[in-house]
Amino acid sequence: MDQLYYEVMAICGSVRFPNMFLTFTCNPNWPEIQRLLKPIHLKPQDHPGIVSRIFKIKFNQLIKDLKNNQIFGKIGAPFSLFFL
């Protein structure tokens, strides 16, 4: 984790500091997760594979919205630098 911090600080030093910091977390009560787990009578902690796949799908959609739809405006730096 320390190494990731140093890498981000190096990027910020060469590009610029970000205007915003987003944290994206998973909610085990998302309807998609509940819909897949309810028929097999399992809890989200019993099947982490389903939870991580749903999270990845939603995370990829967030990235797509940020890049293509520019929901927060135009991105000034190369976008991939900030997703380590």
PyMOL Python script that loads the backbone (N, CA, C, O; Angstrom):
from pymol import cmd

cmd.read_pdbstr("""\
ATOM      1  N   MET A   1       0.820  -1.174   0.000  1.00  0.00           N
ATOM      2  CA  MET A   1       0.000   0.000   0.000  1.00  0.00           C
ATOM      3  C   MET A   1       0.879   1.258   0.000  1.00  0.00           C
ATOM      4  O   MET A   1       0.554   2.256  -0.643  1.00  0.00           O
ATOM      5  N   ASP A   2       1.973   1.192   0.718  1.00  0.00           N
ATOM      6  CA  ASP A   2       2.889   2.334   0.722  1.00  0.00           C
ATOM      7  C   ASP A   2       3.430   2.606  -0.669  1.00  0.00           C
ATOM      8  O   ASP A   2       3.530   3.759  -1.089  1.00  0.00           O
ATOM      9  N   GLN A   3       3.780   1.544  -1.383  1.00  0.00           N
ATOM     10  CA  GLN A   3       4.330   1.709  -2.733  1.00  0.00           C
ATOM     11  C   GLN A   3       3.300   2.353  -3.664  1.00  0.00           C
ATOM     12  O   GLN A   3       3.653   3.206  -4.479  1.00  0.00           O
ATOM     13  N   LEU A   4       2.040   1.954  -3.551  1.00  0.00           N
ATOM     14  CA  LEU A   4       1.003   2.575  -4.381  1.00  0.00           C
ATOM     15  C   LEU A   4       0.876   4.063  -4.072  1.00  0.00           C
ATOM     16  O   LEU A   4       0.688   4.874  -4.979  1.00  0.00           O
ATOM     17  N   TYR A   5       0.978   4.417  -2.806  1.00  0.00           N
ATOM     18  CA  TYR A   5       0.912   5.829  -2.419  1.00  0.00           C
ATOM     19  C   TYR A   5       2.050   6.608  -3.073  1.00  0.00           C
ATOM     20  O   TYR A   5       1.830   7.686  -3.624  1.00  0.00           O
ATOM     21  N   TYR A   6       3.273   6.060  -3.012  1.00  0.00           N
ATOM     22  CA  TYR A   6       4.417   6.757  -3.607  1.00  0.00           C
ATOM     23  C   TYR A   6       4.254   6.905  -5.122  1.00  0.00           C
ATOM     24  O   TYR A   6       4.628   7.928  -5.696  1.00  0.00           O
ATOM     25  N   GLU A   7       3.694   5.880  -5.758  1.00  0.00           N
ATOM     26  CA  GLU A   7       3.473   5.962  -7.203  1.00  0.00           C
ATOM     27  C   GLU A   7       2.455   7.045  -7.544  1.00  0.00           C
ATOM     28  O   GLU A   7       2.647   7.797  -8.500  1.00  0.00           O
ATOM     29  N   VAL A   8       1.392   7.131  -6.783  1.00  0.00           N
ATOM     30  CA  VAL A   8       0.378   8.159  -7.023  1.00  0.00           C
ATOM     31  C   VAL A   8       0.959   9.547  -6.801  1.00  0.00           C
ATOM     32  O   VAL A   8       0.670  10.467  -7.567  1.00  0.00           O
ATOM     33  N   MET A   9       1.766   9.709  -5.774  1.00  0.00           N
ATOM     34  CA  MET A   9       2.381  11.016  -5.520  1.00  0.00           C
ATOM     35  C   MET A   9       3.344  11.395  -6.646  1.00  0.00           C
ATOM     36  O   MET A   9       3.444  12.569  -7.002  1.00  0.00           O
ATOM     37  N   ALA A  10       4.046  10.425  -7.201  1.00  0.00           N
ATOM     38  CA  ALA A  10       4.938  10.701  -8.332  1.00  0.00           C
ATOM     39  C   ALA A  10       4.133  11.126  -9.553  1.00  0.00           C
ATOM     40  O   ALA A  10       4.536  12.038 -10.275  1.00  0.00           O
ATOM     41  N   ILE A  11       3.007  10.477  -9.788  1.00  0.00           N
ATOM     42  CA  ILE A  11       2.139  10.852 -10.900  1.00  0.00           C
ATOM     43  C   ILE A  11       1.617  12.268 -10.692  1.00  0.00           C
ATOM     44  O   ILE A  11       1.607  13.073 -11.624  1.00  0.00           O
ATOM     45  N   CYS A  12       1.188  12.569  -9.482  1.00  0.00           N
ATOM     46  CA  CYS A  12       0.664  13.909  -9.188  1.00  0.00           C
ATOM     47  C   CYS A  12       1.742  14.964  -9.370  1.00  0.00           C
ATOM     48  O   CYS A  12       1.449  16.085  -9.786  1.00  0.00           O
ATOM     49  N   GLY A  13       2.975  14.622  -9.066  1.00  0.00           N
ATOM     50  CA  GLY A  13       4.065  15.575  -9.244  1.00  0.00           C
ATOM     51  C   GLY A  13       4.360  15.864 -10.695  1.00  0.00           C
ATOM     52  O   GLY A  13       4.777  16.972 -11.030  1.00  0.00           O
ATOM     53  N   SER A  14       4.154  14.885 -11.572  1.00  0.00           N
ATOM     54  CA  SER A  14       4.453  15.103 -12.987  1.00  0.00           C
ATOM     55  C   SER A  14       3.244  15.600 -13.775  1.00  0.00           C
ATOM     56  O   SER A  14       3.415  16.299 -14.774  1.00  0.00           O
ATOM     57  N   VAL A  15       2.044  15.264 -13.358  1.00  0.00           N
ATOM     58  CA  VAL A  15       0.843  15.687 -14.085  1.00  0.00           C
ATOM     59  C   VAL A  15       0.213  16.866 -13.360  1.00  0.00           C
ATOM     60  O   VAL A  15       0.344  18.011 -13.792  1.00  0.00           O
ATOM     61  N   ARG A  16      -0.458  16.588 -12.280  1.00  0.00           N
ATOM     62  CA  ARG A  16      -1.027  17.577 -11.359  1.00  0.00           C
ATOM     63  C   ARG A  16      -1.840  16.821 -10.323  1.00  0.00           C
ATOM     64  O   ARG A  16      -2.155  15.644 -10.498  1.00  0.00           O
ATOM     65  N   PHE A  17      -2.171  17.507  -9.253  1.00  0.00           N
ATOM     66  CA  PHE A  17      -2.963  16.862  -8.214  1.00  0.00           C
ATOM     67  C   PHE A  17      -4.418  16.767  -8.660  1.00  0.00           C
ATOM     68  O   PHE A  17      -4.919  17.659  -9.344  1.00  0.00           O
ATOM     69  N   PRO A  18      -5.094  15.693  -8.277  1.00  0.00           N
ATOM     70  CA  PRO A  18      -6.490  15.530  -8.705  1.00  0.00           C
ATOM     71  C   PRO A  18      -7.414  16.529  -8.007  1.00  0.00           C
ATOM     72  O   PRO A  18      -7.143  16.977  -6.893  1.00  0.00           O
ATOM     73  N   ASN A  19      -8.490  16.860  -8.677  1.00  0.00           N
ATOM     74  CA  ASN A  19      -9.512  17.730  -8.100  1.00  0.00           C
ATOM     75  C   ASN A  19     -10.492  16.959  -7.249  1.00  0.00           C
ATOM     76  O   ASN A  19     -11.236  17.544  -6.462  1.00  0.00           O
ATOM     77  N   MET A  20     -10.496  15.652  -7.401  1.00  0.00           N
ATOM     78  CA  MET A  20     -11.511  14.831  -6.765  1.00  0.00           C
ATOM     79  C   MET A  20     -10.926  13.455  -6.449  1.00  0.00           C
ATOM     80  O   MET A  20     -10.059  12.952  -7.164  1.00  0.00           O
ATOM     81  N   PHE A  21     -11.415  12.865  -5.376  1.00  0.00           N
ATOM     82  CA  PHE A  21     -11.016  11.513  -4.997  1.00  0.00           C
ATOM     83  C   PHE A  21     -12.286  10.693  -4.817  1.00  0.00           C
ATOM     84  O   PHE A  21     -13.126  11.023  -3.981  1.00  0.00           O
ATOM     85  N   LEU A  22     -12.428   9.635  -5.592  1.00  0.00           N
ATOM     86  CA  LEU A  22     -13.620   8.791  -5.515  1.00  0.00           C
ATOM     87  C   LEU A  22     -13.284   7.463  -4.854  1.00  0.00           C
ATOM     88  O   LEU A  22     -12.229   6.879  -5.099  1.00  0.00           O
ATOM     89  N   THR A  23     -14.186   7.004  -4.024  1.00  0.00           N
ATOM     90  CA  THR A  23     -14.089   5.669  -3.448  1.00  0.00           C
ATOM     91  C   THR A  23     -15.325   4.900  -3.884  1.00  0.00           C
ATOM     92  O   THR A  23     -16.451   5.371  -3.723  1.00  0.00           O
ATOM     93  N   PHE A  24     -15.108   3.724  -4.432  1.00  0.00           N
ATOM     94  CA  PHE A  24     -16.200   2.904  -4.948  1.00  0.00           C
ATOM     95  C   PHE A  24     -16.203   1.603  -4.161  1.00  0.00           C
ATOM     96  O   PHE A  24     -15.234   0.847  -4.215  1.00  0.00           O
ATOM     97  N   THR A  25     -17.267   1.336  -3.441  1.00  0.00           N
ATOM     98  CA  THR A  25     -17.349   0.131  -2.626  1.00  0.00           C
ATOM     99  C   THR A  25     -18.497  -0.760  -3.095  1.00  0.00           C
ATOM    100  O   THR A  25     -19.366  -0.339  -3.858  1.00  0.00           O
ATOM    101  N   CYS A  26     -18.475  -1.971  -2.628  1.00  0.00           N
ATOM    102  CA  CYS A  26     -19.499  -2.947  -2.995  1.00  0.00           C
ATOM    103  C   CYS A  26     -20.561  -3.020  -1.911  1.00  0.00           C
ATOM    104  O   CYS A  26     -20.259  -2.966  -0.719  1.00  0.00           O
ATOM    105  N   ASN A  27     -21.793  -3.142  -2.337  1.00  0.00           N
ATOM    106  CA  ASN A  27     -22.904  -3.310  -1.410  1.00  0.00           C
ATOM    107  C   ASN A  27     -23.481  -4.710  -1.607  1.00  0.00           C
ATOM    108  O   ASN A  27     -24.021  -4.999  -2.674  1.00  0.00           O
ATOM    109  N   PRO A  28     -23.379  -5.586  -0.607  1.00  0.00           N
ATOM    110  CA  PRO A  28     -23.904  -6.945  -0.771  1.00  0.00           C
ATOM    111  C   PRO A  28     -25.422  -6.990  -0.938  1.00  0.00           C
ATOM    112  O   PRO A  28     -25.973  -8.040  -1.269  1.00  0.00           O
ATOM    113  N   ASN A  29     -26.100  -5.873  -0.715  1.00  0.00           N
ATOM    114  CA  ASN A  29     -27.548  -5.830  -0.894  1.00  0.00           C
ATOM    115  C   ASN A  29     -27.960  -5.314  -2.269  1.00  0.00           C
ATOM    116  O   ASN A  29     -29.142  -5.065  -2.508  1.00  0.00           O
ATOM    117  N   TRP A  30     -26.996  -5.151  -3.174  1.00  0.00           N
ATOM    118  CA  TRP A  30     -27.364  -4.772  -4.536  1.00  0.00           C
ATOM    119  C   TRP A  30     -28.354  -5.794  -5.083  1.00  0.00           C
ATOM    120  O   TRP A  30     -28.199  -6.991  -4.838  1.00  0.00           O
ATOM    121  N   PRO A  31     -29.358  -5.349  -5.812  1.00  0.00           N
ATOM    122  CA  PRO A  31     -30.364  -6.288  -6.320  1.00  0.00           C
ATOM    123  C   PRO A  31     -29.779  -7.388  -7.199  1.00  0.00           C
ATOM    124  O   PRO A  31     -30.278  -8.513  -7.189  1.00  0.00           O
ATOM    125  N   GLU A  32     -28.741  -7.084  -7.947  1.00  0.00           N
ATOM    126  CA  GLU A  32     -28.129  -8.093  -8.820  1.00  0.00           C
ATOM    127  C   GLU A  32     -27.540  -9.242  -8.009  1.00  0.00           C
ATOM    128  O   GLU A  32     -27.671 -10.409  -8.380  1.00  0.00           O
ATOM    129  N   ILE A  33     -26.895  -8.903  -6.909  1.00  0.00           N
ATOM    130  CA  ILE A  33     -26.304  -9.935  -6.055  1.00  0.00           C
ATOM    131  C   ILE A  33     -27.401 -10.745  -5.383  1.00  0.00           C
ATOM    132  O   ILE A  33     -27.342 -11.975  -5.365  1.00  0.00           O
ATOM    133  N   GLN A  34     -28.396 -10.068  -4.833  1.00  0.00           N
ATOM    134  CA  GLN A  34     -29.491 -10.765  -4.159  1.00  0.00           C
ATOM    135  C   GLN A  34     -30.265 -11.668  -5.115  1.00  0.00           C
ATOM    136  O   GLN A  34     -30.676 -12.769  -4.746  1.00  0.00           O
ATOM    137  N   ARG A  35     -30.462 -11.196  -6.347  1.00  0.00           N
ATOM    138  CA  ARG A  35     -31.212 -11.988  -7.338  1.00  0.00           C
ATOM    139  C   ARG A  35     -30.481 -13.282  -7.674  1.00  0.00           C
ATOM    140  O   ARG A  35     -31.118 -14.311  -7.896  1.00  0.00           O
ATOM    141  N   LEU A  36     -29.133 -13.241  -7.715  1.00  0.00           N
ATOM    142  CA  LEU A  36     -28.367 -14.443  -8.046  1.00  0.00           C
ATOM    143  C   LEU A  36     -28.227 -15.395  -6.858  1.00  0.00           C
ATOM    144  O   LEU A  36     -28.147 -16.609  -7.045  1.00  0.00           O
ATOM    145  N   LEU A  37     -28.196 -14.855  -5.644  1.00  0.00           N
ATOM    146  CA  LEU A  37     -27.954 -15.702  -4.477  1.00  0.00           C
ATOM    147  C   LEU A  37     -29.226 -16.244  -3.829  1.00  0.00           C
ATOM    148  O   LEU A  37     -29.191 -17.280  -3.165  1.00  0.00           O
ATOM    149  N   LYS A  38     -30.336 -15.557  -4.016  1.00  0.00           N
ATOM    150  CA  LYS A  38     -31.579 -15.976  -3.354  1.00  0.00           C
ATOM    151  C   LYS A  38     -32.032 -17.384  -3.764  1.00  0.00           C
ATOM    152  O   LYS A  38     -32.412 -18.166  -2.893  1.00  0.00           O
ATOM    153  N   PRO A  39     -32.005 -17.735  -5.058  1.00  0.00           N
ATOM    154  CA  PRO A  39     -32.469 -19.095  -5.428  1.00  0.00           C
ATOM    155  C   PRO A  39     -31.630 -20.224  -4.840  1.00  0.00           C
ATOM    156  O   PRO A  39     -32.133 -21.330  -4.644  1.00  0.00           O
ATOM    157  N   ILE A  40     -30.362 -19.956  -4.557  1.00  0.00           N
ATOM    158  CA  ILE A  40     -29.510 -21.020  -4.014  1.00  0.00           C
ATOM    159  C   ILE A  40     -29.339 -20.895  -2.502  1.00  0.00           C
ATOM    160  O   ILE A  40     -28.534 -21.609  -1.905  1.00  0.00           O
ATOM    161  N   HIS A  41     -30.101 -19.982  -1.881  1.00  0.00           N
ATOM    162  CA  HIS A  41     -30.147 -19.810  -0.421  1.00  0.00           C
ATOM    163  C   HIS A  41     -28.766 -19.588   0.192  1.00  0.00           C
ATOM    164  O   HIS A  41     -28.408 -20.216   1.189  1.00  0.00           O
ATOM    165  N   LEU A  42     -27.995 -18.686  -0.419  1.00  0.00           N
ATOM    166  CA  LEU A  42     -26.677 -18.347   0.099  1.00  0.00           C
ATOM    167  C   LEU A  42     -26.615 -16.867   0.427  1.00  0.00           C
ATOM    168  O   LEU A  42     -27.403 -16.072  -0.085  1.00  0.00           O
ATOM    169  N   LYS A  43     -25.678 -16.508   1.279  1.00  0.00           N
ATOM    170  CA  LYS A  43     -25.416 -15.117   1.622  1.00  0.00           C
ATOM    171  C   LYS A  43     -24.239 -14.626   0.778  1.00  0.00           C
ATOM    172  O   LYS A  43     -23.469 -15.446   0.279  1.00  0.00           O
ATOM    173  N   PRO A  44     -24.080 -13.329   0.609  1.00  0.00           N
ATOM    174  CA  PRO A  44     -22.958 -12.814  -0.197  1.00  0.00           C
ATOM    175  C   PRO A  44     -21.599 -13.313   0.275  1.00  0.00           C
ATOM    176  O   PRO A  44     -20.727 -13.582  -0.551  1.00  0.00           O
ATOM    177  N   GLN A  45     -21.403 -13.443   1.571  1.00  0.00           N
ATOM    178  CA  GLN A  45     -20.112 -13.917   2.059  1.00  0.00           C
ATOM    179  C   GLN A  45     -19.867 -15.389   1.736  1.00  0.00           C
ATOM    180  O   GLN A  45     -18.729 -15.854   1.808  1.00  0.00           O
ATOM    181  N   ASP A  46     -20.915 -16.125   1.383  1.00  0.00           N
ATOM    182  CA  ASP A  46     -20.766 -17.535   1.011  1.00  0.00           C
ATOM    183  C   ASP A  46     -20.293 -17.704  -0.428  1.00  0.00           C
ATOM    184  O   ASP A  46     -19.769 -18.760  -0.784  1.00  0.00           O
ATOM    185  N   HIS A  47     -20.469 -16.690  -1.250  1.00  0.00           N
ATOM    186  CA  HIS A  47     -20.125 -16.795  -2.669  1.00  0.00           C
ATOM    187  C   HIS A  47     -19.429 -15.510  -3.133  1.00  0.00           C
ATOM    188  O   HIS A  47     -20.033 -14.704  -3.842  1.00  0.00           O
ATOM    189  N   PRO A  48     -18.166 -15.313  -2.740  1.00  0.00           N
ATOM    190  CA  PRO A  48     -17.467 -14.074  -3.090  1.00  0.00           C
ATOM    191  C   PRO A  48     -17.239 -13.908  -4.590  1.00  0.00           C
ATOM    192  O   PRO A  48     -17.035 -12.790  -5.061  1.00  0.00           O
ATOM    193  N   GLY A  49     -17.269 -14.988  -5.333  1.00  0.00           N
ATOM    194  CA  GLY A  49     -17.082 -14.893  -6.783  1.00  0.00           C
ATOM    195  C   GLY A  49     -18.179 -14.080  -7.449  1.00  0.00           C
ATOM    196  O   GLY A  49     -17.903 -13.250  -8.316  1.00  0.00           O
ATOM    197  N   ILE A  50     -19.403 -14.312  -7.054  1.00  0.00           N
ATOM    198  CA  ILE A  50     -20.526 -13.555  -7.612  1.00  0.00           C
ATOM    199  C   ILE A  50     -20.423 -12.090  -7.221  1.00  0.00           C
ATOM    200  O   ILE A  50     -20.640 -11.199  -8.043  1.00  0.00           O
ATOM    201  N   VAL A  51     -20.089 -11.849  -5.960  1.00  0.00           N
ATOM    202  CA  VAL A  51     -19.984 -10.468  -5.476  1.00  0.00           C
ATOM    203  C   VAL A  51     -18.892  -9.719  -6.232  1.00  0.00           C
ATOM    204  O   VAL A  51     -19.098  -8.579  -6.649  1.00  0.00           O
ATOM    205  N   SER A  52     -17.741 -10.343  -6.410  1.00  0.00           N
ATOM    206  CA  SER A  52     -16.644  -9.658  -7.099  1.00  0.00           C
ATOM    207  C   SER A  52     -16.952  -9.439  -8.577  1.00  0.00           C
ATOM    208  O   SER A  52     -16.533  -8.429  -9.144  1.00  0.00           O
ATOM    209  N   ARG A  53     -17.666 -10.352  -9.208  1.00  0.00           N
ATOM    210  CA  ARG A  53     -18.034 -10.161 -10.616  1.00  0.00           C
ATOM    211  C   ARG A  53     -19.007  -9.005 -10.790  1.00  0.00           C
ATOM    212  O   ARG A  53     -18.861  -8.198 -11.708  1.00  0.00           O
ATOM    213  N   ILE A  54     -19.992  -8.925  -9.918  1.00  0.00           N
ATOM    214  CA  ILE A  54     -20.953  -7.815  -9.977  1.00  0.00           C
ATOM    215  C   ILE A  54     -20.236  -6.493  -9.709  1.00  0.00           C
ATOM    216  O   ILE A  54     -20.492  -5.497 -10.385  1.00  0.00           O
ATOM    217  N   PHE A  55     -19.343  -6.487  -8.729  1.00  0.00           N
ATOM    218  CA  PHE A  55     -18.573  -5.278  -8.433  1.00  0.00           C
ATOM    219  C   PHE A  55     -17.769  -4.853  -9.654  1.00  0.00           C
ATOM    220  O   PHE A  55     -17.756  -3.672 -10.002  1.00  0.00           O
ATOM    221  N   LYS A  56     -17.099  -5.795 -10.307  1.00  0.00           N
ATOM    222  CA  LYS A  56     -16.275  -5.478 -11.477  1.00  0.00           C
ATOM    223  C   LYS A  56     -17.127  -4.909 -12.611  1.00  0.00           C
ATOM    224  O   LYS A  56     -16.709  -3.967 -13.284  1.00  0.00           O
ATOM    225  N   ILE A  57     -18.304  -5.466 -12.826  1.00  0.00           N
ATOM    226  CA  ILE A  57     -19.204  -4.955 -13.867  1.00  0.00           C
ATOM    227  C   ILE A  57     -19.604  -3.521 -13.562  1.00  0.00           C
ATOM    228  O   ILE A  57     -19.572  -2.666 -14.446  1.00  0.00           O
ATOM    229  N   LYS A  58     -19.977  -3.255 -12.327  1.00  0.00           N
ATOM    230  CA  LYS A  58     -20.388  -1.899 -11.944  1.00  0.00           C
ATOM    231  C   LYS A  58     -19.203  -0.932 -11.974  1.00  0.00           C
ATOM    232  O   LYS A  58     -19.364   0.226 -12.358  1.00  0.00           O
ATOM    233  N   PHE A  59     -18.029  -1.391 -11.576  1.00  0.00           N
ATOM    234  CA  PHE A  59     -16.839  -0.547 -11.611  1.00  0.00           C
ATOM    235  C   PHE A  59     -16.476  -0.192 -13.055  1.00  0.00           C
ATOM    236  O   PHE A  59     -16.150   0.958 -13.352  1.00  0.00           O
ATOM    237  N   ASN A  60     -16.534  -1.168 -13.938  1.00  0.00           N
ATOM    238  CA  ASN A  60     -16.243  -0.892 -15.351  1.00  0.00           C
ATOM    239  C   ASN A  60     -17.239   0.111 -15.934  1.00  0.00           C
ATOM    240  O   ASN A  60     -16.863   0.954 -16.749  1.00  0.00           O
ATOM    241  N   GLN A  61     -18.495   0.026 -15.525  1.00  0.00           N
ATOM    242  CA  GLN A  61     -19.490   0.988 -15.996  1.00  0.00           C
ATOM    243  C   GLN A  61     -19.183   2.387 -15.465  1.00  0.00           C
ATOM    244  O   GLN A  61     -19.343   3.371 -16.188  1.00  0.00           O
ATOM    245  N   LEU A  62     -18.746   2.484 -14.222  1.00  0.00           N
ATOM    246  CA  LEU A  62     -18.354   3.782 -13.664  1.00  0.00           C
ATOM    247  C   LEU A  62     -17.200   4.379 -14.458  1.00  0.00           C
ATOM    248  O   LEU A  62     -17.229   5.562 -14.797  1.00  0.00           O
ATOM    249  N   ILE A  63     -16.191   3.578 -14.755  1.00  0.00           N
ATOM    250  CA  ILE A  63     -15.042   4.056 -15.530  1.00  0.00           C
ATOM    251  C   ILE A  63     -15.499   4.515 -16.905  1.00  0.00           C
ATOM    252  O   ILE A  63     -15.059   5.559 -17.386  1.00  0.00           O
ATOM    253  N   LYS A  64     -16.375   3.748 -17.543  1.00  0.00           N
ATOM    254  CA  LYS A  64     -16.896   4.125 -18.858  1.00  0.00           C
ATOM    255  C   LYS A  64     -17.639   5.457 -18.776  1.00  0.00           C
ATOM    256  O   LYS A  64     -17.467   6.319 -19.638  1.00  0.00           O
ATOM    257  N   ASP A  65     -18.459   5.625 -17.751  1.00  0.00           N
ATOM    258  CA  ASP A  65     -19.186   6.883 -17.586  1.00  0.00           C
ATOM    259  C   ASP A  65     -18.233   8.054 -17.379  1.00  0.00           C
ATOM    260  O   ASP A  65     -18.446   9.136 -17.926  1.00  0.00           O
ATOM    261  N   LEU A  66     -17.191   7.842 -16.598  1.00  0.00           N
ATOM    262  CA  LEU A  66     -16.231   8.915 -16.345  1.00  0.00           C
ATOM    263  C   LEU A  66     -15.464   9.287 -17.611  1.00  0.00           C
ATOM    264  O   LEU A  66     -15.235  10.466 -17.882  1.00  0.00           O
ATOM    265  N   LYS A  67     -15.071   8.276 -18.382  1.00  0.00           N
ATOM    266  CA  LYS A  67     -14.268   8.530 -19.576  1.00  0.00           C
ATOM    267  C   LYS A  67     -15.102   9.031 -20.748  1.00  0.00           C
ATOM    268  O   LYS A  67     -14.787  10.066 -21.335  1.00  0.00           O
ATOM    269  N   ASN A  68     -16.145   8.319 -21.087  1.00  0.00           N
ATOM    270  CA  ASN A  68     -16.892   8.608 -22.317  1.00  0.00           C
ATOM    271  C   ASN A  68     -17.987   9.641 -22.130  1.00  0.00           C
ATOM    272  O   ASN A  68     -18.144  10.543 -22.954  1.00  0.00           O
ATOM    273  N   ASN A  69     -18.734   9.514 -21.061  1.00  0.00           N
ATOM    274  CA  ASN A  69     -19.857  10.426 -20.852  1.00  0.00           C
ATOM    275  C   ASN A  69     -19.449  11.700 -20.131  1.00  0.00           C
ATOM    276  O   ASN A  69     -20.223  12.655 -20.057  1.00  0.00           O
ATOM    277  N   GLN A  70     -18.226  11.711 -19.596  1.00  0.00           N
ATOM    278  CA  GLN A  70     -17.657  12.877 -18.915  1.00  0.00           C
ATOM    279  C   GLN A  70     -18.640  13.458 -17.894  1.00  0.00           C
ATOM    280  O   GLN A  70     -18.952  14.649 -17.925  1.00  0.00           O
ATOM    281  N   ILE A  71     -19.114  12.616 -17.007  1.00  0.00           N
ATOM    282  CA  ILE A  71     -20.123  13.055 -16.046  1.00  0.00           C
ATOM    283  C   ILE A  71     -19.597  14.114 -15.084  1.00  0.00           C
ATOM    284  O   ILE A  71     -20.388  14.866 -14.515  1.00  0.00           O
ATOM    285  N   PHE A  72     -18.283  14.191 -14.887  1.00  0.00           N
ATOM    286  CA  PHE A  72     -17.693  15.236 -14.052  1.00  0.00           C
ATOM    287  C   PHE A  72     -16.945  16.271 -14.884  1.00  0.00           C
ATOM    288  O   PHE A  72     -16.226  17.106 -14.335  1.00  0.00           O
ATOM    289  N   GLY A  73     -17.106  16.224 -16.186  1.00  0.00           N
ATOM    290  CA  GLY A  73     -16.404  17.159 -17.066  1.00  0.00           C
ATOM    291  C   GLY A  73     -15.233  16.498 -17.759  1.00  0.00           C
ATOM    292  O   GLY A  73     -14.991  15.301 -17.609  1.00  0.00           O
ATOM    293  N   LYS A  74     -14.513  17.301 -18.519  1.00  0.00           N
ATOM    294  CA  LYS A  74     -13.379  16.800 -19.293  1.00  0.00           C
ATOM    295  C   LYS A  74     -12.241  16.396 -18.363  1.00  0.00           C
ATOM    296  O   LYS A  74     -11.966  17.060 -17.363  1.00  0.00           O
ATOM    297  N   ILE A  75     -11.595  15.308 -18.711  1.00  0.00           N
ATOM    298  CA  ILE A  75     -10.488  14.789 -17.915  1.00  0.00           C
ATOM    299  C   ILE A  75      -9.202  15.409 -18.445  1.00  0.00           C
ATOM    300  O   ILE A  75      -8.909  15.325 -19.637  1.00  0.00           O
ATOM    301  N   GLY A  76      -8.434  16.032 -17.552  1.00  0.00           N
ATOM    302  CA  GLY A  76      -7.243  16.759 -17.959  1.00  0.00           C
ATOM    303  C   GLY A  76      -6.003  15.912 -18.117  1.00  0.00           C
ATOM    304  O   GLY A  76      -5.150  16.238 -18.943  1.00  0.00           O
ATOM    305  N   ALA A  77      -5.867  14.846 -17.366  1.00  0.00           N
ATOM    306  CA  ALA A  77      -4.679  14.001 -17.403  1.00  0.00           C
ATOM    307  C   ALA A  77      -5.035  12.665 -18.039  1.00  0.00           C
ATOM    308  O   ALA A  77      -6.210  12.318 -18.151  1.00  0.00           O
ATOM    309  N   PRO A  78      -4.020  11.918 -18.456  1.00  0.00           N
ATOM    310  CA  PRO A  78      -4.308  10.561 -18.950  1.00  0.00           C
ATOM    311  C   PRO A  78      -5.052   9.775 -17.882  1.00  0.00           C
ATOM    312  O   PRO A  78      -4.569   9.631 -16.759  1.00  0.00           O
ATOM    313  N   PHE A  79      -6.203   9.279 -18.225  1.00  0.00           N
ATOM    314  CA  PHE A  79      -7.140   8.709 -17.257  1.00  0.00           C
ATOM    315  C   PHE A  79      -6.586   7.471 -16.556  1.00  0.00           C
ATOM    316  O   PHE A  79      -6.795   7.295 -15.356  1.00  0.00           O
ATOM    317  N   SER A  80      -5.888   6.622 -17.290  1.00  0.00           N
ATOM    318  CA  SER A  80      -5.445   5.356 -16.707  1.00  0.00           C
ATOM    319  C   SER A  80      -4.405   5.541 -15.617  1.00  0.00           C
ATOM    320  O   SER A  80      -4.163   4.615 -14.842  1.00  0.00           O
ATOM    321  N   LEU A  81      -3.785   6.704 -15.535  1.00  0.00           N
ATOM    322  CA  LEU A  81      -2.766   6.922 -14.513  1.00  0.00           C
ATOM    323  C   LEU A  81      -3.324   6.872 -13.109  1.00  0.00           C
ATOM    324  O   LEU A  81      -2.597   6.539 -12.173  1.00  0.00           O
ATOM    325  N   PHE A  82      -4.584   7.189 -12.937  1.00  0.00           N
ATOM    326  CA  PHE A  82      -5.145   7.307 -11.608  1.00  0.00           C
ATOM    327  C   PHE A  82      -5.839   6.044 -11.122  1.00  0.00           C
ATOM    328  O   PHE A  82      -6.477   6.069 -10.070  1.00  0.00           O
ATOM    329  N   PHE A  83      -5.735   4.952 -11.848  1.00  0.00           N
ATOM    330  CA  PHE A  83      -6.358   3.694 -11.425  1.00  0.00           C
ATOM    331  C   PHE A  83      -5.293   2.640 -11.257  1.00  0.00           C
ATOM    332  O   PHE A  83      -5.083   1.810 -12.142  1.00  0.00           O
ATOM    333  N   LEU A  84      -4.629   2.670 -10.136  1.00  0.00           N
ATOM    334  CA  LEU A  84      -3.543   1.720  -9.868  1.00  0.00           C
ATOM    335  C   LEU A  84      -4.046   0.522  -9.133  1.00  0.00           C
ATOM    336  O   LEU A  84      -3.271  -0.383  -8.823  1.00  0.00           O
TER     337      LEU A  84
END
""", "prot")
cmd.dss("prot")
cmd.show_as("cartoon", "prot")
cmd.util.cbc("prot")
cmd.orient("prot")
